[in-house]
Amino acid sequence: MLKGTEGAYRRVMSSLEKVTILVLEDNSHMALILREIMRGFGLRDIREARDAATAFEIIKDNHIDIALVDQNLGDLDGTEFVQLIRNADDSPNPYIQIIMVTAHGDRKTVMESLRAGANEFMVKPVTPMDLYKKLVACIDKPRQFVRTSTYFGPDRRRRQDTTYRGPWRRKNDPPEGISDSGEQIGQGTRPTVIEG
């Protein structure tokens, strides 16, 4: 372990112990692999579903922090499931962190998943390090949510450039990028959902 990283490592590991995960994977072998990797990280509360309907019920009946969703499911695909969670009137938790897991890493599949509202994207075969990084990103650096007429989900922009001086495009952006309190946008806290 790198010098000076022990405290951060312990903090993340203790955070993982408190996280509840749902694995939506129709292949029991892959679900077992994901579950055992996460148990190695210290995760203890891992729920599993083999189909979207069961996963929806688990999310409805339990507090789930992060869902790992397989792209290719039998009844409906992972992208449709993400859209259902994000947009359905009876969605139990539209703000759940979702990591799409698939064997198809082509640009079209990645973009469809992100446009549906997935927080993160992973290509099989999954390595423990990649899964760890995605889980930590969801826990330590959750992105704020954005609502527009055609999209609801996490902000798809990865970087928050505090020195950005370009045009502000959201209808509720303050003029010149300065908030009512005089604080420059990007240096304070932002709202959870941005309407645009």
C-alpha positions as CSV (number, residue, x, y, z in Angstrom):
1,M,0.0,0.0,0.0
2,L,1.3,3.5,-0.8
3,K,2.5,5.6,2.1
4,G,-0.2,7.8,3.4
5,T,-3.1,5.9,1.8
6,E,-3.9,3.7,4.8
7,G,-6.5,6.1,6.3
8,A,-8.3,6.5,2.9
9,Y,-8.3,2.7,2.4
10,R,-9.8,2.1,5.9
11,R,-12.4,4.8,5.3
12,V,-13.5,3.3,2.0
13,M,-13.5,-0.2,3.4
14,S,-15.7,0.8,6.4
15,S,-18.0,2.6,3.9
16,L,-18.4,-0.6,1.8
17,E,-19.5,-2.6,4.9
18,K,-22.6,-0.4,5.2
19,V,-23.6,-0.5,1.5
20,T,-26.5,-2.7,0.2
21,I,-26.0,-4.0,-3.3
22,L,-28.4,-5.6,-5.7
23,V,-27.0,-7.8,-8.4
24,L,-29.4,-8.2,-11.4
25,E,-27.8,-10.9,-13.4
26,D,-29.6,-13.8,-15.2
27,N,-26.4,-15.9,-15.3
28,S,-26.0,-17.6,-11.9
29,H,-22.3,-18.2,-12.4
30,M,-21.6,-14.5,-13.2
31,A,-23.7,-13.5,-10.2
32,L,-21.6,-15.8,-8.0
33,I,-18.4,-14.2,-9.3
34,L,-19.6,-10.7,-8.6
35,R,-20.9,-11.6,-5.2
36,E,-17.6,-13.2,-4.1
37,I,-15.5,-10.3,-5.4
38,M,-17.7,-7.9,-3.4
39,R,-17.5,-10.1,-0.3
40,G,-13.8,-9.8,-0.6
41,F,-14.2,-6.0,-0.4
42,G,-16.1,-6.4,2.9
43,L,-19.6,-6.0,1.5
44,R,-22.1,-8.2,3.4
45,D,-25.6,-7.1,2.3
46,I,-25.8,-8.4,-1.3
47,R,-29.2,-9.2,-2.8
48,E,-29.6,-11.0,-6.1
49,A,-32.3,-11.1,-8.8
50,R,-32.4,-13.1,-12.0
51,D,-35.0,-10.9,-13.8
52,A,-36.1,-7.3,-13.9
53,A,-39.5,-7.9,-12.1
54,T,-37.8,-9.5,-9.1
55,A,-35.2,-6.7,-9.0
56,F,-37.9,-4.1,-9.1
57,E,-39.6,-5.7,-6.1
58,I,-36.3,-6.0,-4.2
59,I,-35.7,-2.3,-4.7
60,K,-39.3,-1.5,-3.7
61,D,-39.1,-3.5,-0.5
62,N,-35.5,-2.7,0.6
63,H,-33.0,0.1,0.8
64,I,-30.6,-0.6,-2.0
65,D,-27.6,1.7,-2.5
66,I,-26.1,0.4,-5.7
67,A,-27.4,-2.0,-8.4
68,L,-25.2,-3.9,-10.7
69,V,-27.3,-4.6,-13.8
70,D,-26.6,-7.0,-16.6
71,Q,-27.2,-5.5,-20.0
72,N,-28.6,-8.7,-21.5
73,L,-31.6,-10.0,-19.5
74,G,-34.3,-12.4,-20.7
75,D,-37.4,-10.4,-20.2
76,L,-36.2,-6.9,-20.9
77,D,-32.6,-5.6,-21.3
78,G,-30.6,-3.7,-18.8
79,T,-31.1,-0.4,-20.6
80,E,-34.9,-0.7,-20.4
81,F,-34.6,-1.6,-16.7
82,V,-32.5,1.5,-16.0
83,Q,-35.1,3.6,-17.8
84,L,-37.9,2.0,-15.8
85,I,-36.1,2.8,-12.5
86,R,-35.3,6.3,-13.5
87,N,-38.6,7.3,-15.1
88,A,-41.5,5.1,-14.0
89,D,-44.2,6.8,-11.8
90,D,-44.1,3.9,-9.4
91,S,-40.3,3.7,-9.3
92,P,-39.2,2.9,-5.8
93,N,-35.9,4.8,-6.0
94,P,-35.0,6.7,-9.1
95,Y,-31.8,8.0,-7.5
96,I,-30.2,4.6,-7.0
97,Q,-26.6,4.2,-8.2
98,I,-26.6,1.9,-11.2
99,I,-23.5,0.1,-12.7
100,M,-24.2,-1.5,-16.0
101,V,-22.3,-4.7,-16.5
102,T,-22.1,-6.3,-20.0
103,A,-20.1,-8.4,-22.3
104,H,-20.7,-5.8,-25.1
105,G,-18.4,-2.8,-24.8
106,D,-19.1,-1.3,-28.2
107,R,-19.8,2.5,-28.3
108,K,-23.5,2.0,-29.1
109,T,-24.1,-0.1,-26.0
110,V,-22.1,2.2,-23.8
111,M,-24.0,5.3,-25.0
112,E,-27.4,3.6,-24.7
113,S,-26.7,2.7,-21.1
114,L,-25.5,6.1,-20.2
115,R,-28.4,7.8,-22.0
116,A,-30.8,5.5,-20.1
117,G,-29.3,6.8,-16.8
118,A,-26.6,4.4,-15.7
119,N,-24.0,5.9,-13.4
120,E,-21.2,3.7,-14.4
121,F,-20.4,1.0,-17.1
122,M,-18.3,-2.1,-16.9
123,V,-17.3,-4.7,-19.5
124,K,-17.1,-8.4,-18.7
125,P,-14.9,-10.1,-17.8
126,V,-15.0,-8.0,-14.6
127,T,-11.8,-7.6,-12.6
128,P,-11.8,-7.0,-8.9
129,M,-9.9,-3.7,-9.3
130,D,-12.4,-2.4,-12.0
131,L,-15.4,-3.3,-9.8
132,Y,-13.8,-1.7,-6.8
133,K,-13.1,1.5,-8.7
134,K,-16.7,1.7,-9.9
135,L,-18.1,1.0,-6.4
136,V,-15.9,3.7,-4.9
137,A,-16.9,6.2,-7.6
138,C,-20.6,5.6,-6.7
139,I,-19.9,5.9,-3.0
140,D,-17.3,8.7,-2.8
141,K,-18.1,10.7,-5.9
142,P,-21.8,10.4,-6.7
143,R,-22.8,12.7,-9.5
144,Q,-25.7,15.0,-9.1
145,F,-28.9,14.2,-11.0
146,V,-30.2,16.2,-14.0
147,R,-33.7,16.4,-15.3
148,T,-34.5,17.7,-18.8
149,S,-37.5,17.1,-21.1
150,T,-35.7,14.0,-22.5
151,Y,-33.5,12.7,-19.7
152,F,-33.4,12.0,-16.0
153,G,-30.3,10.6,-14.4
154,P,-26.8,11.3,-13.2
155,D,-25.0,14.2,-14.8
156,R,-23.1,12.6,-17.7
157,R,-20.2,15.1,-17.4
158,R,-17.3,13.5,-15.6
159,R,-15.2,16.5,-15.0
160,Q,-16.3,19.6,-13.0
161,D,-14.1,22.3,-14.3
162,T,-14.2,25.1,-11.7
163,T,-12.3,27.4,-14.1
164,Y,-14.9,27.0,-16.9
165,R,-15.7,30.3,-18.5
166,G,-17.9,29.3,-21.4
167,P,-21.7,29.9,-21.8
168,W,-24.0,28.7,-19.1
169,R,-26.8,26.7,-20.8
170,R,-29.2,25.6,-18.1
171,K,-32.3,27.8,-17.6
172,N,-31.6,28.1,-13.9
173,D,-27.9,29.0,-14.2
174,P,-27.1,32.3,-12.5
175,P,-25.9,35.1,-14.7
176,E,-22.1,35.1,-15.2
177,G,-21.9,31.9,-13.2
178,I,-22.2,33.7,-9.9
179,S,-24.8,32.6,-7.4
180,D,-27.1,34.9,-5.4
181,S,-24.7,34.6,-2.4
182,G,-21.9,35.8,-4.6
183,E,-20.2,32.4,-4.6
184,Q,-18.8,31.2,-7.9
185,I,-20.6,28.2,-9.2
186,G,-18.5,25.0,-9.0
187,Q,-16.9,25.9,-5.7
188,G,-19.8,25.3,-3.4
189,T,-22.5,22.7,-3.1
190,R,-24.9,22.3,-5.9
191,P,-28.5,21.1,-5.8
192,T,-29.2,17.4,-6.0
193,V,-31.4,17.7,-9.1
194,I,-30.8,20.3,-11.8
195,E,-33.8,21.1,-13.8
196,G,-33.0,22.2,-17.3
